[in-house]
Amino acid sequence: MFLKIANEVIENEIQGIREVQANLDDEFEKLITFIAQSSGRVVMCGMGKSGHIAKKIFATLVSTGTPSMFMHPAEAFHGDLGMIKSEDVFFTISNSGETPEVTQLLPFIKANGNTLVAMTGDKNSTLGLASDYHISIGVSKEACLLNLAPTTSTTVSLVIGDAIAISLMTAKNFKAENFAQYHPGGSLGRKLLLTVKDVCRNPIFANESMNLIEVLQLMAEHLAGLVVVGSENNCLGIITDGDIRKFLMNTEHQSIRDIKAHELMTKKPYAIPIGTKCAFADLEMERLGINSLLVESNNNIVGVYDNLNRNK
């Protein structure tokens, strides 16, 4: 029963998105161009559930390079309008287009010289008629079984908000590096901002004549899953714990003390320049199917970047 209801809700909301998509026209193109060229902020405003959607759109805009803020219409009417500059774009969301807390702001918006954008389900509503740019979010029915609770209408509002934000990203040539600047605390931001130099660990070097016991002791002493065979300026290969496991599974040596480092090592290991972004290094490891990369500078091995580093 409930699975059937869930599928009906999802199908209804998909249909609502298609309806709104079909209504997009040159007005959307003109709106994006105007906002991209504007020197002001996008002030998102809505009441109730439309207000929650407006907050999400505001959050997406600011994180993707478009200056924005959220203004609660009731608070706006009691002093917060003082924060609005004439160059700001005032963006309202109201399915009916008649939300009193929002429509009461119209005299100020017009007197202040703000450009008004209205996202409503009725272009002939008070907000729709007063707007400079109108985006239709009209849907044939809500997903609510009573056709009362804002469901499909809020979903399509959110989708249109994402379409606006992504369009503005394109208009502003917003790049991954820009996104990272606004998200320095997140793992993605760190990977896009940091280079392997910032997080790589010091390499541990082993002599090629060391036996397996000595190599294992070296790994244990430094808590390292990889050692470099050779020296900083003469890398002969690397030994990982995986290399050791594979060798032991296939060897017929009677004594592990007879196994030398040069037998265990992987020759010609992958290395990346010290200035490589962590995000690119992660992609390289995934592409190559490996867990570690040597870090080099001026043909010298100066670090190791691996899965332990990726979580820093």
Secondary structure, DSSP 8 states (H G I E B T S, - for coil): -HHHHHHHHHHHHHHHHHHHHHH--HHHHHHHHHHHH-SS-EEEEE-THHHHHHHHHHHHHHHTT--EEEE-HHHHTTTGGGG--TTSEEEEE-SSS--HHHHTTHHHHHHTT-EEEEEES-TTSHHHHH-SEEEE---S--SSTTS-SSSHHHHHHHHHHHHHHHHHHHHTT--HHHHHHH-TTSHHHHHHH-BHHHH-B---EE-TT-BHHHHHHHHHHHT-SEEEEEETTEEEEEEEHHHHHHHHHH---S-GGG-BHHHH-BSS--EEETT-BHHHHHHHHHHHT-SEEEEEETTEEEEEEEHHHHT-
